[in-house]
Amino acid sequence: MREVAAEGLGEVYFRDRGRRAQGLLVEFTDVEHVDFDLEPRRPAPHAHAPRPT
């Protein structure tokens, strides 16, 4: 279970779904308790270019 949680955390948080830190490996070591929220991720707000007037 530790491996699955570490991979999920690495992918979503540190590697940002492939946008950064692609080679980073994440491991849980000496962890006594961890709590995750499994709600769907909300899309990040996107900056929009101003419309021509």
Secondary structure, DSSP 8 states (H G I E B T S, - for coil): -HHHHHHHHIIIIISGGGTS-TT------S--------S--------------
